[in-house]
Amino acid sequence: MKVKKRTSMKAGDFLLAILVLALVVFGIIMVFSASYYSSISETGDPYAYLKDHLMWALLGTGLMVLTASIDYHIYARFAKPLAGISFILLFLLFTPLGVTRNYATRWIGVGGFTVMPGEIAKICAIIFVAWFLSKDPKRITSLTKGVLPLLALCAAYFGLIVKQPNLSTAITICAIIIGIMFVAGLNGIYLMGVGGIGALGVIALIFMDDGGYRLKRFTSFLDPFEDKLGAGWQVIQSLLALGSGGLTGVGLGKSIQKTLYLPEPQNDFIFSIIGEELGFIGCLVLILVYLLLIWRSADIALKASDLFGMLLASGITIMLSVQVILNIAVVTSSMPPTGITLPFVSYGGNALLLFMGSFGILLNISRHALIKEPLPVVKENNIKTRHMPNLYHFDRRK
């Protein structure tokens, strides 16, 4: 008996959409609370960051709706051009279009509009690697045809992004690419070798930095109080905020550290303000929401109707997981400061658009997921029994 696959285009993963929108709304509230005094100090308007973030949240919602309605298979056709565009944008950083802030050139500015090529490179890399490995699944088993070309891609992205300098984003992109390779079936020996080479490379970059900037940031988390007015200042203020929050927090809007003690509280260190105002319970609930979102994303990857969809969903899931882990680790002084934002919550238009657009793609993948057909009833010897064909098998290589 031949059973055809059916795909559903009626609805996507409703829970995933609700979780994303809940995080975005929570982020709007916390960005307003965390940025209130910084906004007054920098612009004279206490609502400046709030209005800006609201605009990006609305644009992000529109983008998520758009990407949720576009068949994700179309991205495979443009995988090569998208990768090329991401490299062009990264090269443009080193032209007069590059915008330097806080000693880092991470933005391209045209008029009053800025773009972060490093953020765009993340989703472009995910699409390209998913296409590359799904086009020929045997590539991941070949050192010369699969592993080395993707490692060269890692090196290219890493070199251009580190030069900004932006070590955290460079590490994130490499982690995403290697993570997709692992999901696709990368040999364990190759994986350990790649991990070891990557770790040695990062350590070398830290200790060979002529200015000593990276080394100071690396060592500051080990004992931030050694240089409490310098490299350790931000981490110390973060720990004070988390410690002051206790179990239930000091109350929404009542943070002390956001009153110009903690630098840029609405960005990388917004988790500290959440901990101070909402306490351990608030932080725990937020982490549980992220875990639920990661679980739903991974479930979509497992149920994808083809290999490209599975790898694409896996890459987006890995991107979310890596950034959540790195951000919380930095805020709690468990690792050196990285400059990684907290997905959907931190202030920042480029990152918010990237994640909302990416999760729109996830929603579209979930809309194409295979439906489990009911078992057909077969009448044999006047007894109705259920025929048990392999209804749910599909070849991910197609």
N, C-alpha and C positions, 0 to 999 in steps of 0.2 A: 504493500500500500504506500503510495507516494504522498508525502505530506509537505505542503509548501510552507515556507516561512512567511509570516505576516509582520509588518511593522506598524506601529501605531504613531499617528501624527496628531492625535486628539489632544494630548496633554503631556507635559513634561513632569519632572520630579517636583511636585508641589511643595514638599517639605524643604527641599533645597532652595527654592525661590523665597520661601518665607524666612528661612534662616539668613539668607543674604540680605534681604530687605530689613530684617530686624537688626542686623549688625550695622547696616548703613544708618538707620535711624538712631541707634545707640551712639554711633560715631558722631553724628551731627550734634547730639546733646553734649557729649564729652568734649568735642572740639570747642564748642561755645564756652563750656565751663573752664577748660584748661587754658584757652587763649584770651580770656577776658582782659587780664591785666597787660599781657604782652601786646594785645591789639591796641589798647589805650596808649601804651608807651610808644609804639611804633607808628601808629596812624592817627591817634587821637579819637578813633571811633571804636568803641568796645565791641561793635558788631561786625567789624571788617572781615575777620577770619570766618565768622559764621556765614555771612552773606556769600563769600567766595566759595566756601565749602558746600553750601546749599546749591549753588549753581552747578558745581561739578557733580554733586549727587544726582541732580535732575538729569544732567547730560548722561551720566553713567547709567541711570535707569532706562533712558531712551536707547542707549547703546545695547544694554542687556536685552531689551525687548527685540531690538533689531537682530542681534546675533542669535537669539533663541529661535527666530523665525527663518533664518537662512540655513539651508541644508549644509551641514558641516563638511560634506564631501567636497564642496567647492573649494575649500582651503587647500586640498591636496593639489589642485591644478595650479595654484599660485604659490606653492611652497618655495620654489627656487627664487622667483621675483621678490617675495617677502623677505627671504634671507638676505638677498642682495640689497634691498632697501635698508634693512637694519644696519648693514655694514656701511652703506653710504652715509647714513645719519651719524654713525659713530665717527666716521672720518671728518664730517662737517664740524665736529666739536673742536677740531684743531685748526679751524679757519676763523676769520673775523666774526662768523656767526655764533661762535661759542661764547657762552655767558659764564663768567667766573663768580662764584659766591663762596665765601669762607675758604678761600685758597683751593677750591675745586672747580673744574670746568665740566659740569655734568648736564648743562642745558644748551639748547639751541634757541636763540631768540630772534623772532621776526616781529618787529613792532613791539607791541606789549604782550605778545603771546610767546610762551616758552614751551619747549618739548624736551622730555628726557629720553634720549635714545637708548639708554640702558634699560629702561622699563619696557620700551617697545621691543627691544632685542629679546626679552624673555619669551614673549608669546610667539615671536617669529621663529626662535630657535625650537620651541615646542612643536610648532607646525611642521617645520622642515625635518626634524629628526623623526617625527611620527610618520611623515610621508616616506622618508628615505628607508626606514626599516620595514614599513608595511608593503612597499613596492616589491621588495624581495626579502622575505623573512629569513632566508639563509645567510644574509649578509652579517647578521650579528654573530654567527659562528665562524666567520672568516676574519682573520687578523688584518689582512691587507685590503679586503673589499668592504669591511664594515667597521671594525674597531678603530683602526688607525685613521681613516677619514674623519670619523666623528671626534676622535681625540684632537685631530688637527683643527676641527671646527671649534672645539673647546679652547684650544690654545689661541686661536684667532680672536675669539670674543674676549677671552681673559686678558690678552695683551692690550687690546684697544680700550677696555674698560678700566683696567688697572692704571693706565696712563692718565686717567682723568684728574686725580686718582679716585677710584671707587672700588676698593678691594672687596667689600661686602657683596656688591652686585655681581662682580666677576665670579666670586665663589658660588653665589646663588645660581647663576646660569650654568656653571659647570656641574653643580649638584643636580640640576634639573636634567641636563643632557645625559649624565651618567645614570641617573635614576631611571630614565626612559629606557636606556640600554639594558639595565638590569631587568626591568619588567619584560623586555623583549626576549630575554634569555641569555644575557651576557654570561660567559663562562666565569665561574667563581675565581679562578686563578687570575684571569684578566682583571676582574673587579678589584681584587686585592692589590694587584700591581698598579692599577690606575689610582686607587686610593692612596697607596704609599707614595707614588710619584707626586700626586697633587699635594699631599701634606708636606713633603719635602720642599716643593716649590713655594708654598705659602710661607713656610718658616724662613726660607732663603730670602724672600721678598721683605719680610719683617726685619731681619737682622742685617740685610745689605742696604737698607734705606739710608742714604747719605745724611739726610736731615735729622734722622732719628725720630720722625713723627710717628711712624707706624710702631716702632719699638716702645715708645712712651705709651701709646694707646693699648698696646698688648700687655704691658706690665702694670698699667694703672688698675686693672681689675683685680690683680693679685693682692695689692695693698693700696687701695685708693687714698687712704689717709696719709700715705707717705708724701704725696704732693696734693694736699687737700685744697689748695688755692689754685692749682694748675690743672694737670691732666686728670686728677681724681675728682674734681669739683662736681661734674655732672652726675657721676655715679654715686657720690656721697649724698647729693640732694635727692637722688632717686631712692636710695635706701632709707633716707629719713622720711620720705613721703610714704613709702610702703610700711615702715615701722609705725608711723603716726596713725595709720589707718586702723590698725588692730583688727579685731574680728568683724566689726560692722561698719567701720569707717566714720569719719567726722561729719559726714553729710554731704549731699550733692551741692556743689558750688562753694564749699567751705574750705577748700584746700589752702594751706599756707605756702607750700612750696611753689605753687603756680604764681605767687605774687613776686615774680622776677627773681626768685632764687634758683629755680630749675630752668636752665636755658631751653628754649623751644619746647615747652611742655605739651604742645598740641601735635607734635610730630613723632619722632622716634620714641620719646619717653612718655607718651600719653598713658601707657599702662601703669606708670607710677602714680599719676593723678587718679586713675581709676581705683588703685589700691588705697590711696589716702582717703578719697571721698566715699567709696563704697565698701572698703575693707576687704578682708580675706574672702568673705562670702561673695562679694561682688566679683572679685577676680576669679574665684572658683567657678561661678556660674558662667562667666565669659569663656573660660577655658573649656568648660563642658559644651558650650555652644559650638566652639571651634572643633572640638572632637566629633560632635554630631555632624557638622558640616563636612569634615574630612571623611567620615564614614559614608555619608550619602554620596560624596564624590567618588570614592573608591568603588562603591556599589554600582554606580553608573558605568565606571570603567569595566567592571566585571561582566556587566550585562550588555555591553556594546555589541552591535550587530556585525562588526568587522574589526580587523586588526588596526586599521588606521584610527577608527573611533576609540578603540581601547587604549592605544598609545597616546592619543591626543588627550583623552580624559585623564590618563595617568599622569601626564606631564603637568596639567593644570592642578591636579591634586598634590603633586610633589611640590610645585611652586608655592601653593598655600601652606602646606605643612612646614616647609623649610623656613618661610618667612615668619610664621607664628613662633616656631621654636627659637629662631635666632633673636627675634625681638624681645621675647620674654626672658631669654637667657641674658641678654645684655642689660635689661632693666634691673634684673636681680643680681647683677654682678657675677654671673656664672661664666661669662666669657667677655672678651674685649669689646668695646663699642664698635658697632658695625655700620650704623646709619640705615638699617633696614626698618621700614615702616610696618605698623601692625595692620594687616589687611582689613579693609572696609571701615576701619575705625580711625586711624591716624589722618591728620590733615594732609592734603596733597592731591591735586587734580589728576596728574598723570597716573599715579599708582591706583587711584580709585577707579578711573576709567578703564585701566588695564584689567583689574580684577573683575569689575562688573561685566565688561565685555567678554572676558574669558569664561565667566560662569554662565553667561548667556549661551556660549558654545556648549558648555556642559549640559544645559537644559535641552538644547537641540539634540545632542547625542542621546539623552534619555528619551526623547520623543521617538527616536528611531529604534529603541531597544526592542529585542524580540519578544513577542507575546507567547506565553506558554499555551499551546493549544489544548483544549480538553481532549481526553482520550476517547477515540471513536469506539462506539459499541459494535461488537461483531457477534452475530448469532451463529453458534456452532452447536449442532446436535440438540436444537431446540433450547439451548441454554445461552443466555446473554452474558457475554464476558467482555472485558475491556482489552482491546488490542494494545500492545505495549511497544510501539516502534520507538526509535530514538528521535523523539520529537524535537528535542532542544539542541541537537547537535548542529553546529555550523562551522564552516571552515573559515577561520579568521584571516587566512591568507588571501581570500578572494576579495 
